[in-house]
Amino acid sequence: MAGSLNKVQLIGRLGADPEIKQMVNGKNVARLSLATSQTWKDKSSGEKKEKTEWHRVVIFNEGLVNVVQQYVKKGANVYVEGQLSTRKWKDESTGQDKYSTEVILQGYNSSLTMLDSRGNNNNSNLVSENKSSLPNDNLNQDSSDLDDEIPF
């Protein structure tokens, strides 16, 4: 169908550690339970209200699965971008058809970004180790090195 778009963008927190499984083809898949919340003030009572939605996120992209497996834990704040997909299966005990709608991260138009700052998560060691390899690391030089007049 020309002119259609299936794109989902979510920012939320993981409700559990990621679940990593191996598929029949030997590749890993990651499953996340992502919570997004909406807050508002009730007009009649003035009370603060909150509604949380839970989203199933399934990651097939091997690079993202590896990042999730190593660095993402319960409570992590993440941004995900993917596509909605509804799958159908038969419940073996009742014989009824069941449906599940998931956000799928697969291919080049999917992404996952960890949003926690250095001090607020368990990945602070990772960020600190990588910081030393950044080219701007020497910008915090002693100010006496920068006292030269600029000729223009």
Contact map, one row per residue, 1 for C-alpha under 8 A:
11110000000000000000000000000000000000000000000000000000000000000000000000000000000000000000000000000000000000000000000000000000000000000000000000000000
11110000000000000000000000000000000000000000000000000000000000000000000000000000000000000000000000000000000000000000000000000000000000000000000000000000
11111000000000000000000000000000000000000000000000000000000000000000000000000000000000000000000000000000000000000000000000000000000000000000000000000000
11111100000000000000000000000000000000000000000000000000000000000000000000000000000000000000000000000000000000000000000000000000000000000000000000000000
00111110000000000000000000000000000000000000000000000000000000000000000000000000000000000000000000000000000000000000000000000000000000000000000000000000
00011111000000000000000000000000000000000000000000000000000000000000000000000000001100000000000000000000000000000000000000000000000000000000000000000000
00001111100000000000000000000000000000000000000000000000000000000000000000000000111100000000000000000000000000000000000000000000000000000000000000000000
00000111110000000000000000000000000000000000000000000000000000000000000000000001111100000000000000000010000000000000000000000000000000000000000000000000
00000011111000000000000000000000000000000000000000000000000000000000000000000011110000000000000000000000000000000000000000000000000000000000000000000000
00000001111100000000000000000000000100000000000000000000000000000000000000000011100000000000000000000000000000000000000000000000000000000000000000000000
00000000111110000000000000000000000100000000000000000000000000000000000000001111000000000000000000000000000000000000000000000000000000000000000000000000
00000000011111000000000000000000011110000000000000000000000000000000000000001110000000000000000000000000000000000000000000000000000000000000000000000000
00000000001111100000000000000000011100000000000000000000000000000000000001111100000000000000000000000000000000000000000000000000000000000000000000000000
00000000000111111100000000000001111000000000000000000000000000000000000011111100000000000000000000000000000000000000000000000000000000000000000000000000
00000000000011111000000000000000111000000000000000000000000000000000000001100000000000000000000000000000000000000000000000000000000000000000000000000000
00000000000001111100000000000001100000000000000000000000000000000000000011100000000000000000000000000000000000000000000000000000000000000000000000000000
00000000000001111110000000000001000000000000000000000000000000000000000111000000000000000000000000000000000000000000000000000000000000000000000000000000
00000000000001011111000000000111100000000000000000000000000000000001100111000000000000000000000000000000000000000000000000000000000000000000000000000000
00000000000000001111100000000111000000000000000000000000000000000000000000000000000000000000000000000000000000000000000000000000000000000000000000000000
00000000000000000111110000011110000000000000000000000000000000001000100000000000000000000000000000000000000000000000000000000000000000000000000000000000
00000000000000000011111000011100000000000000000000000000000000000000000000000000000000000000000000000000000000000000000000000000000000000000000000000000
00000000000000000001111111111000000000000000000000000000000000000000000000000000000000000000000000000000000000000000000000000000000000000000000000000000
00000000000000000000111111111000000000000000000000000000000000000000000000000000000000000000000000000000000000000000000000000000000000000000000000000000
00000000000000000000011111100000000000000000000000000000000000000000000000000000000000000000000000000000000000000000000000000000000000000000000000000000
00000000000000000000011111100000000000000000000000000000000000000000000000000000000000000000000000000000000000000000000000000000000000000000000000000000
00000000000000000000011111110000000000000000000000000000000000000000000000000000000000000000000000000000000000000000000000000000000000000000000000000000
00000000000000000000011111111000000000000000000000000000000001000000000000000000000000000000000000000000000000000000000000000000000000000000000000000000
00000000000000000001111001111100000000000000000000000000000101001000000000000000000000000000000000000000000000000000000000000000000000000000000000000000
00000000000000000001111000111110000000000000000000000000011111001000000000000000000000000000000000000000000000000000000000000000000000000000000000000000
00000000000000000111100000011111000000000000000000000000011100001001100000000000000000000000000000000000000000000000000000000000000000000000000000000000
00000000000000000111000000001111100000000000000000000001111000000000000000000000000000000000000000000000000000000000000000000000000000000000000000000000
00000000000001011110000000000111110000000000000000000001110000000000000000000000000000000000000000000000000000000000000000000000000000000000000000000000
00000000000001110100000000000011111000000000000000000111100000000000000000000000000000000000000000000000000000000000000000000000000000000000000000000000
00000000000111100000000000000001111100000000000000000111100000000000000000000000000000000000000000000000000000000000000000000000000000000000000000000000
00000000000111100000000000000000111110000000000000011110000000000000000000000000000000000000000000000000000000000000000000000000000000000000000000000000
00000000011110000000000000000000011111000000000000011110000000000000000000000000000000000000000000000000000000000000000000000000000000000000000000000000
00000000000100000000000000000000001111100000000001111000000000000000000000000000000000000000000000000000000000000000000000000000000000000000000000000000
00000000000000000000000000000000000111110000000001110000000000000000000000000000000000000000000000000000000000000000000000000000000000000000000000000000
00000000000000000000000000000000000011111000000111100000000000000000000000000000000000000000000000000000000000000000000000000000000000000000000000000000
00000000000000000000000000000000000001111100000111000000000000000000000000000000000000000000000000000000000000000000000000000000000000000000000000000000
00000000000000000000000000000000000000111110011110000000000000000000000000000000000000000000000000000000000000000000000000000000000000000000000000000000
00000000000000000000000000000000000000011111111110000000000000000000000000000000000000000000000000000000000000000000000000000000000000000000000000000000
00000000000000000000000000000000000000001111111000000000000000000000000000000000000000000000000000000000000000000000000000000000000000000000000000000000
00000000000000000000000000000000000000000111110000000000000000000000000000000000000000000000000000000000000000000000000000000000000000000000000000000000
00000000000000000000000000000000000000000111111000000000000000000000000000000000000000000000000000000000000000000000000000000000000000000000000000000000
00000000000000000000000000000000000000001111111100000000000000000000000000000000000000000000000000000000000000000000000000000000000000000000000000000000
00000000000000000000000000000000000000001110111110000000000000000000000000000000000000000000000000000000000000000000000000000000000000000000000000000000
00000000000000000000000000000000000000111100011111000000000000000000000000000000000000000000000000000000000000000000000000000000000000000000000000000000
00000000000000000000000000000000000000111100001111100000000000000000000000000000000000000000000000000000000000000000000000000000000000000000000000000000
00000000000000000000000000000000000011110000000111110000000000000000000000000000000000000000000000000000000000000000000000000000000000000000000000000000
00000000000000000000000000000000000011100000000011111000000000000000000000000000000000000000000000000000000000000000000000000000000000000000000000000000
00000000000000000000000000000000001111000000000001111100000000000000000000000000000000000000000000000000000000000000000000000000000000000000000000000000
00000000000000000000000000000000001110000000000000111110000000000000000000000000000000000000000000000000000000000000000000000000000000000000000000000000
00000000000000000000000000000000111100000000000000011111000000000000000000000000000000000000000000000000000000000000000000000000000000000000000000000000
00000000000000000000000000000000111100000000000000001111100000000000000000000000000000000000000000000110000000000000000000000000000000000000000000000000
00000000000000000000000000000011110000000000000000000111110000000000000000000000000000000000000000001110000000000000000000000000000000000000000000000000
00000000000000000000000000000011110000000000000000000011111000000000000000000000000000000000000000000111100000000000000000000000000000000000000000000000
00000000000000000000000000001111000000000000000000000001111100000000000000000000000000000000000000000111100000000000000000000000000000000000000000000000
00000000000000000000000000001110000000000000000000000000111111011000000000000000000000000000000000000001110000000000000000000000000000000000000000000000
00000000000000000000000000011100000000000000000000000000011111011000000000000000000000000000000000000001111000000000000000000000000000000000000000000000
00000000000000000000000000001000000000000000000000000000001111111000000000000000000000000000000000000000111000000000000000000000000000000000000000000000
00000000000000000000000000111000000000000000000000000000001111111100000000000000000000000000000000000000000000000000000000000000000000000000000000000000
00000000000000000000000000000000000000000000000000000000000011111110000000000000000000000000000000000000000000000000000000000000000000000000000000000000
00000000000000000000000000000000000000000000000000000000001111111111000000000000000000000000000000000000000000110000000000000000000000000000000000000000
00000000000000000001000000011100000000000000000000000000001111111111100000000000000000000000000000000000000000000000000000000000000000000000000000000000
00000000000000000000000000000000000000000000000000000000000001111111110000000000000000000000000000000000000000000000000000000000000000000000000000000000
00000000000000000000000000000000000000000000000000000000000000111111111100000000000000000000000000000000000000000000000000000000000000000000000000000000
00000000000000000100000000000100000000000000000000000000000000011111111110000000000000000000000000000000000000000000000000000000000000000000000000000000
00000000000000000101000000000100000000000000000000000000000000001111111100000000000000000000000000000000000000000000000000000000000000000000000000000000
00000000000000000000000000000000000000000000000000000000000000000111111100000000000000000000000000000000000000000000000000000000000000000000000000000000
00000000000000000000000000000000000000000000000000000000000000000011111110000000000000000000000000000000000000000000000000100000000000000000000000000000
00000000000000001100000000000000000000000000000000000000000000000011111111010000000000000000000000000000000000000100000000000000000000000000000000000000
00000000000001011100000000000000000000000000000000000000000000000001001111110000000000000000000000000000000000000000000000000000000000000000000000000000
00000000000011111100000000000000000000000000000000000000000000000000000111110000000000000000000000000000000000000000000000000000000000000000000000000000
00000000000011110000000000000000000000000000000000000000000000000000000011111000000000000000000000000000000000000000000000000000000000000000000000000000
00000000000011000000000000000000000000000000000000000000000000000000000111111100000000000000000000000000000000000111000010000000000000000000000000000000
00000000001111000000000000000000000000000000000000000000000000000000000000111110000000000000000000000000000000000111000000000000000000000000000000000000
00000000001111000000000000000000000000000000000000000000000000000000000000011111000000000000000000000000000000011111000000000000000000000000000000000000
00000000111100000000000000000000000000000000000000000000000000000000000000001111100000000000000000000000000000111110000000000000000000000000000000000000
00000001111000000000000000000000000000000000000000000000000000000000000000000111110000000000000000000000000001111000000000000000000000000000000000000000
00000011110000000000000000000000000000000000000000000000000000000000000000000011111000000000000000000000100011110000000000000000000000000000000000000000
00000011100000000000000000000000000000000000000000000000000000000000000000000001111100000000000000000011110011100000000000000000000000000000000000000000
00000111000000000000000000000000000000000000000000000000000000000000000000000000111110000000000000000011100001000000000000000000000000000000000000000000
00000111000000000000000000000000000000000000000000000000000000000000000000000000011111000000000000001111000000000000000000000000000000000000000000000000
00000000000000000000000000000000000000000000000000000000000000000000000000000000001111100000000000001111000000000000000000000000000000000000000000000000
00000000000000000000000000000000000000000000000000000000000000000000000000000000000111110000000000111100000000000000000000000000000000000000000000000000
00000000000000000000000000000000000000000000000000000000000000000000000000000000000011111000000000111000000000000000000000000000000000000000000000000000
00000000000000000000000000000000000000000000000000000000000000000000000000000000000001111100000011110000000000000000000000000000000000000000000000000000
00000000000000000000000000000000000000000000000000000000000000000000000000000000000000111110000011100000000000000000000000000000000000000000000000000000
00000000000000000000000000000000000000000000000000000000000000000000000000000000000000011111001111000000000000000000000000000000000000000000000000000000
00000000000000000000000000000000000000000000000000000000000000000000000000000000000000001111111111000000000000000000000000000000000000000000000000000000
00000000000000000000000000000000000000000000000000000000000000000000000000000000000000000111111100000000000000000000000000000000000000000000000000000000
00000000000000000000000000000000000000000000000000000000000000000000000000000000000000000011111000000000000000000000000000000000000000000000000000000000
00000000000000000000000000000000000000000000000000000000000000000000000000000000000000000011111100000000000000000000000000000000000000000000000000000000
00000000000000000000000000000000000000000000000000000000000000000000000000000000000000000111111110000000000000000000000000000000000000000000000000000000
00000000000000000000000000000000000000000000000000000000000000000000000000000000000000000111011111000000000000000000000000000000000000000000000000000000
00000000000000000000000000000000000000000000000000000000000000000000000000000000000000011110001111100000000000000000000000000000000000000000000000000000
00000000000000000000000000000000000000000000000000000000000000000000000000000000000000011110000111110000000000000000000000000000000000000000000000000000
00000000000000000000000000000000000000000000000000000000000000000000000000000000000001111000000011111000000000000000000000000000000000000000000000000000
00000000000000000000000000000000000000000000000000000000000000000000000000000000000001110000000001111100000000000000000000000000000000000000000000000000
00000000000000000000000000000000000000000000000000000001000000000000000000000000000111100000000000111110000000000000000000000000000000000000000000000000
00000000000000000000000000000000000000000000000000000011110000000000000000000000000111000000000000011111000000000000000000000000000000000000000000000000
00000001000000000000000000000000000000000000000000000011110000000000000000000000011110000000000000001111100000000000000000000000000000000000000000000000
00000000000000000000000000000000000000000000000000000000111100000000000000000000011110000000000000000111110000000000000000000000000000000000000000000000
00000000000000000000000000000000000000000000000000000000111110000000000000000000111000000000000000000011111001100000000000000000000000000000000000000000
00000000000000000000000000000000000000000000000000000000001110000000000000000000010000000000000000000001111111000000000000000000000000000000000000000000
00000000000000000000000000000000000000000000000000000000000110000000000000000000000000000000000000000000111111000000000000000000000000000000000000000000
00000000000000000000000000000000000000000000000000000000000000000000000000000000000000000000000000000000011111000000000000000000000000000000000000000000
00000000000000000000000000000000000000000000000000000000000000000000000000000000110000000000000000000000011111100000000000000000000000000000000000000000
00000000000000000000000000000000000000000000000000000000000000000000000000000001111000000000000000000000111111110000000000000000000000000000000000000000
00000000000000000000000000000000000000000000000000000000000000010000000000000011110000000000000000000000100011111000000000000000000000000000000000000000
00000000000000000000000000000000000000000000000000000000000000010000000000000111100000000000000000000000000001111100000000000000000000000000000000000000
00000000000000000000000000000000000000000000000000000000000000000000000000000111000000000000000000000000000000111110000000000000000000000000000000000000
00000000000000000000000000000000000000000000000000000000000000000000000100011110000000000000000000000000000000011111000000000000000000000000000000000000
00000000000000000000000000000000000000000000000000000000000000000000000000011110000000000000000000000000000000001111100000000000000000000000000000000000
00000000000000000000000000000000000000000000000000000000000000000000000000011100000000000000000000000000000000000111110110000000000000000000000000000000
00000000000000000000000000000000000000000000000000000000000000000000000000000000000000000000000000000000000000000011111110000000000000000000000000000000
00000000000000000000000000000000000000000000000000000000000000000000000000000000000000000000000000000000000000000001111110110010000000000000000000000000
00000000000000000000000000000000000000000000000000000000000000000000000000000000000000000000000000000000000000000000111110010000000000000000000000000000
00000000000000000000000000000000000000000000000000000000000000000000000000000000000000000000000000000000000000000001111111010000000000000000000000000000
00000000000000000000000000000000000000000000000000000000000000000000000000010000000000000000000000000000000000000001111111110000000000000000000000000000
00000000000000000000000000000000000000000000000000000000000000000000000000000000000000000000000000000000000000000000000111111000000000000000000000000000
00000000000000000000000000000000000000000000000000000000000000000000001000000000000000000000000000000000000000000000010011111110000000000000000000000000
00000000000000000000000000000000000000000000000000000000000000000000000000000000000000000000000000000000000000000000011111111111000000000000000000000000
00000000000000000000000000000000000000000000000000000000000000000000000000000000000000000000000000000000000000000000000001111111100000000000000000000000
00000000000000000000000000000000000000000000000000000000000000000000000000000000000000000000000000000000000000000000000000111111110000000000000000000000
00000000000000000000000000000000000000000000000000000000000000000000000000000000000000000000000000000000000000000000010000111111111000000000000000000000
00000000000000000000000000000000000000000000000000000000000000000000000000000000000000000000000000000000000000000000000000011111111100000000000000000000
00000000000000000000000000000000000000000000000000000000000000000000000000000000000000000000000000000000000000000000000000001111111110000000000000000000
00000000000000000000000000000000000000000000000000000000000000000000000000000000000000000000000000000000000000000000000000000111111111000000000000000000
00000000000000000000000000000000000000000000000000000000000000000000000000000000000000000000000000000000000000000000000000000011111111001000000000000000
00000000000000000000000000000000000000000000000000000000000000000000000000000000000000000000000000000000000000000000000000000001111111001000000000000000
00000000000000000000000000000000000000000000000000000000000000000000000000000000000000000000000000000000000000000000000000000000111111101000000000000000
00000000000000000000000000000000000000000000000000000000000000000000000000000000000000000000000000000000000000000000000000000000011111111000000000000000
00000000000000000000000000000000000000000000000000000000000000000000000000000000000000000000000000000000000000000000000000000000000011111100000000000000
00000000000000000000000000000000000000000000000000000000000000000000000000000000000000000000000000000000000000000000000000000000000001111110000000000000
00000000000000000000000000000000000000000000000000000000000000000000000000000000000000000000000000000000000000000000000000000000001111111111000000000000
00000000000000000000000000000000000000000000000000000000000000000000000000000000000000000000000000000000000000000000000000000000000000111111100000000000
00000000000000000000000000000000000000000000000000000000000000000000000000000000000000000000000000000000000000000000000000000000000000011111100000000000
00000000000000000000000000000000000000000000000000000000000000000000000000000000000000000000000000000000000000000000000000000000000000001111110000000000
00000000000000000000000000000000000000000000000000000000000000000000000000000000000000000000000000000000000000000000000000000000000000000111111010000000
00000000000000000000000000000000000000000000000000000000000000000000000000000000000000000000000000000000000000000000000000000000000000000001111111000000
00000000000000000000000000000000000000000000000000000000000000000000000000000000000000000000000000000000000000000000000000000000000000000000111111100000
00000000000000000000000000000000000000000000000000000000000000000000000000000000000000000000000000000000000000000000000000000000000000000000011111100000
00000000000000000000000000000000000000000000000000000000000000000000000000000000000000000000000000000000000000000000000000000000000000000000111111110000
00000000000000000000000000000000000000000000000000000000000000000000000000000000000000000000000000000000000000000000000000000000000000000000011111110000
00000000000000000000000000000000000000000000000000000000000000000000000000000000000000000000000000000000000000000000000000000000000000000000001111111000
00000000000000000000000000000000000000000000000000000000000000000000000000000000000000000000000000000000000000000000000000000000000000000000000011111100
00000000000000000000000000000000000000000000000000000000000000000000000000000000000000000000000000000000000000000000000000000000000000000000000000111110
00000000000000000000000000000000000000000000000000000000000000000000000000000000000000000000000000000000000000000000000000000000000000000000000000011111
00000000000000000000000000000000000000000000000000000000000000000000000000000000000000000000000000000000000000000000000000000000000000000000000000001111
00000000000000000000000000000000000000000000000000000000000000000000000000000000000000000000000000000000000000000000000000000000000000000000000000000111
